[in-house]
Every structure is written in structure tokens, then in C-alpha cells.
Amino acid sequence: MQLLSSNTLAPFIISASLLLTACGGGGSSSGDNNSNTGSTSPQWVAGQFANYSTLANQCSVPLTQKLWLRSWSDDTYLWYDEIIDRDPAPYSVAEYFELLKTDELSDTGNLKDNFHFSMPTAEWELLNGSGASVGYGMTLNLRNASAGVSRQVTVAFNEPNTPASNAGISRGAIIVSVDGVSVANANDSDSIDTLNAGLFPDATGKQTVFTVRDLNAQTDRTVTLSAGTIVSTPVQNTKTIQTTNGKVGYLQFNSHIATAEKGLYDAMTLLSNAQVDDLVLDIRYNGGGLLALASQLGYMIAGDNATTNRMFEQTSFNNKYPNINPVTREALSPMPFISESIGFNTSLLRSGLSLPTLNLKRVFVLTTPGTCSASEALMNALRGINIEVIQLGDTTCGKPYGFYPTSNCATTYFTIQFKGVNDKGFGEYSDGFIPSANPTLDSEVPGCVLEDDLGHALGDTNERLLSAALFYRNNNRCPATASALARAPAREPFVDPGFMLQDTRNQNVLKNNRILTPLALEQ
């Protein structure tokens, strides 16, 4: 399964005002004694790296842009010593950046770095500041991307007041065809191009004809959607569920973006005032983002007593920088649980406000492989201070790593720069957090393996994951429906051959991430 959003490709972002630029960068500790120094035409010399700040924003010469990327990566990349030092001349800037990462494997045989990407700075700034991007307002669940294996595209959720929601396309609707091309049967490049262009528009105003079968419908219908600038709503469906043994809060949290701070503040205020006894945090589609927001949410869940003098996360960088942050040049210090508003978007929420708290001893989290990075850091941090985390759903993506977005010559780059551990020193979950009825590994979390239920609305107490959380709360065990699933692999194999459905604009940005900023570190 892949989760693809036609309206927001990177639900894991920060305020544009905090975006780092290359001009403020540091330098490589590998030395500045190559032909770049003092030269108006810097050249590549194997094993020698200029200070990347001397190469920044020299945009008229592609080679200099590549040399900037090379020095910046050598200085700040977590696994800098695993990058092959290639002559950049044969490659474009974009191609060269793709090579500036490790090809090594993890202990379990997976690629160590699946989170390397870039995007135009203008697109990044728009996405960061407001969660805005081009699309229809629907996030899609893609099963079997290749031809010949029962390809299916289903709506996972939509954003309110968007072309998709206004047309009544909601969770569970199956996209049958796009501009006359069958989703299930397309098996040539022209057809796949049509599907990709329709599902993932790159310009506002593009009109696409969809044939859809709504949830529980017996017939298909045809709708025409016009792509627009969609602003995501990262916090949705906050509600209190009254049960026979107390109140349960439910919160759907889709993205750690700047605008989420106000949404989380309001949602947790509502649940605090309702005096809920438990919380179900639905982060099944939350790919991460601003780590400070995860810290704030952790504080709001656990409260003062549990978080005072405790660490949310300790970050570490490559071995060139054991004691300082190579980006901010500040001494390394743990990130605490943040108890006040930061004001990432001051028009929505000013800084310095005391955050509401639930003071809970446990939390139920709903997860899929789309649960990633800052969302996983939240789970890890709460476990680090002995808040019981109960996981229902599928194994998370496995990303204890993060970066600072860095801009050079109108492109913003994202390269792994740090990893994090919780208050107990644990951070080895590169294969994800795994729900288990009988945990034996540190990365296994008490809970139940369950497949995402696209047949019910999010927040519906009959929806499989939420229903299981409520059952577990009453019975301290998984429902019977989880038993068979637990014996089978929860993840689908990735099928690469053939014609693939994918976002052709910037497929790498679909990777999930955690992001730090100088402001986040200062809290």
C-alpha cells in the first residue's frame, strides 16, 4: 500500500520564515585546500572539499551548485563517509544530488536512506507556510501500483471545502477511471501517463473526468474535478466518545505542519475540558514534520508531572560533530517536552501560551506504514517517560532520522543529518514500530495488527482500528479479528516491474520526514 495525496505531497513541514538558506551554512571539516579556494571557477578535486558557504547561491554555474551540494553533504550528512566521491561533471544538478547519499544497507537488509529528496523552493515555501498545494483535496490509498496485479486507487480521506469533498467524494470511494483510462487495467505508458497526470495535477485549473464508485454504491458515477490550491487541515475529527467506563477522546492528526499548532491547541483544550479518561490518537496518515509540534503534543498528552526534567529527544549528528549542531553551531542539548505555544504561525496562535494537558498514563495510537518520523518520535518519546503506548494497525515506516531543509539556487534540499533517541536512550526502530500481542523487542509495541478499514469514516466507532482500540481498552487484549491478520505479513510486497502509478512531479517528496529548525531547538 502507498498513500498518495493529490493535494499535499509533503505533510511534514515548517513555516517558510524558518527555512534555512545555504548562505548561512557552515563548512566542511575535510579542509579547504582544493582548487575551489580563491578560484573564480571552482573545480572538483577528489577527496578535497571547500567550505560550502563559499559556494552558496552561485546559480549561473551548474558545476558550482553541484560542488556546493557535495561540500554541504560531506559536512552535514549523517553517513557522509559512505558517499562515493564522484566527479560531478557528467551529471545534472538533480542527478548529482541523488548520488550524494549512502547505498549501504541496514542490519535487516533494507536501504539505510530512503528519505533523500528535493523540491523547488517556491513550492516548498507555499507548502510550508499554509499546507497549500495543487490538487483536488483527496488523499489516495494505492494498492498494487504495477500493471497486471489488480491495481486499485481508493480515497483514504479528503480535506473539507475542496473539489473532492464538494463533489461528495469521500473515504472509501474507488477511482475506477481517469479521463477514460481504467485504473485497474492500464498497461501502457500513454495510459499510465494519463492516470498520473489526472490523479496528481501540477497546475490549478486542470480539469479531470473521474469515474468513481462511492462506498457501498452499486453503480459508478462520473464527476469532473478542477484542480485548485488546496490548504490542508491537519487536525480533524476531534470528538469525545462516551463509553460505559468513561470518556474517550479521539483526535485525527494528519500532519505536523506549522498550522497544526493552533489545531492541536484547540483540540486538546476541548478534550481537557471534557476531562477524557483516555485518548485515541489517529496518526495513520501522519508522515511527520516539525519535531517541536510532536514535543508539544507529547507534553499535552502526558502533562507536567510526567514530563518535568525529562527529555523528548536527544539528537546526534555525524562523527565530525559530537558536541555541536553543524547547522546552528550550538552545543548539543536535549529537546525537552515543550509546554508552551511556539507561534509557528502567529496569525493563528501567538507564542508563550501555556498548553492544555490531559495528564494521561497511556495513549492508544492508530498506525499504518504511512505513520512516520515525527509521529514515530512522539511514540518513542512517550514510551521513554513510561507513558503506555498501545498500537493498533500496521507497522510504522521506520525513520528515527531527520534533517534541516536547506535552500540553494531556488531548490530546497533534504538530506539525513541527525538521528534521535528518547529519555531511555532508545532510537533503533529503523524497521518501524510493530504492534504485537506479545512484544519481545524494544521496537515491538503492545497492541494489535489490523488492516486499515476504508469501509468506514475516520472517527466512526465501527471503523476497525478505532473499534479495536475501544475493545482493547475494555478487555486489555486484541479483538478476535486481529488474530488471523497477526499471522500474516502486514505489509504488501513492493512490485516494481511494469507500468507504475506514481506522482511524476516529485515522487521522492512522498517520503516521510521529521524536520528541525533553529527555533525548534531553542525551545
C-alpha positions, 0 to 999 in steps of 0.5 A: 500500500502507498498513500498518495495525496493529490493535494499535499505531497509533503505533510511534514513541514515548517513555516517558510520564515524558518527555512534555512538558506545555504548562505548561512551554512557552515563548512566542511571539516575535510579542509579547504585546500582544493582548487575551489579556494580563491578560484573564480571557477571552482573545480572538483578535486577528489577527496578535497572539499571547500567550505560550502558557504563559499559556494552558496547561491552561485546559480549561473554555474551548474558545476558550482551548485553541484560542488556546493551540494557535495561540500554541504553533504560531506559536512552535514550528512549523517553517513557522509563517509559512505558517499562515493566521491564522484566527479560531478561533471557528467551529471545534472544538478538533480542527478548529482544530488541523488548520488550524494547519499549512502547505498549501504544497507541496514542490519535487516537488509533494507536501504539505510536512506530512503528519505533523500529528496528535493523540491523547488523552493517556491513550492516548498515555501507555499507548502510550508507556510499554509499546507497549500498545494495543487490538487483536488483535496483527496488523499489516495490509498494505492494498492498494487501500483504495477500493471497486471496485479489488480491495481486499485486507487481508493480515497483514504480521506479528503480535506473539507471545502475542496473539489473532492469533498464538494463533489461528495467524494469521500473515504472509501470511494474507488477511482475506477477511471481517469479521463477514460483510462481504467485504473485497474487495467492500464498497461501502457505508458500513454495510459499510465501517463494519463492516470498520473497526470489526472490523479496528481495535477501540477497546475490549478485549473486542470480539469479531470473526468473521474469515474468513481464508485462511492462506498457501498454504491452499486453503480459508478458515477462520473464527476469532473474535478478542477484542480485548485490550491488546496490548504490542508487541515491537519487536525480533524475529527476531534470528538469525545466518545462516551463509553460505559467506563468513561470518556474517550477522546479521539483526535485525527492528526494528519500532519505536523505542519506549522498550522497544526499548532493552533489545531492541536491547541484547540483540540486538546483544550476541548478534550481537557475540558471534557476531562477524557479518561483516555485518548485515541490518537489517529496518526495513520496518515501522519508522515511527520514534520516539525519535531517541536509540534510532536514535543508539544503534543507529547507534553499535552498528552502526558502533562507536567508531572510526567514530563518535568526534567525529562527529555523528548529527544536527544539528537546526534549528528555525524562523527565530525560533530559530537558536541555541536549542531553543524547547522546552528553551531550550538552545543548539543542539548536535549529537546525537552517536552515543550509546554508552551505555544511556539507561534509557528504561525502567529496569525493563528496562535501567538507564542508563550501560551501555556498548553492544555494537558490531559495528564494521561498514563497511556495513549492508544495510537492508530498506525499504518506504514504511512505513520512516520518520523515525527509521529514515530518520535512522539511514540518513542518519546512517550514510551521513554517517560513510561507513558503506555503506548498501545498500537493498533494497525500496521507497522510504522515506516521506520525513520528515527532520522531527520534533517534541516531543509536547506535552500540553494539556487531556488531548490530546497534540499533534504538530506539525513543529518541527525538521528534521535533517541528518547529519555531511555536512550532508545532510537533503533526502530529503523524497521518501524514500530510493530504492534504485537500481542506479545512484544519481545523487542524494544521496537515491538509495541503492545497492541494489535495488527489490523488492516486499515478499514476504508469501509468506514469514516475516520472517527466512526466507532465501527471503523476497525482500528478505532473499534479495536482500540475501544475493545482493547481498552475494555478487555486489555487484549486484541479483538478476535479479528486481529488474530488471523491478520497477526499471522500474516505479513502486514505489509504488501510486497513492493512490485516494481516491474511494469507500468507504475502509478506514481506522482511524476512531479516529485515522487521522492517528496512522498517520503516521510520526514521529521524536520528541525529548525533553529527555533525548534531547538531553542525551545 
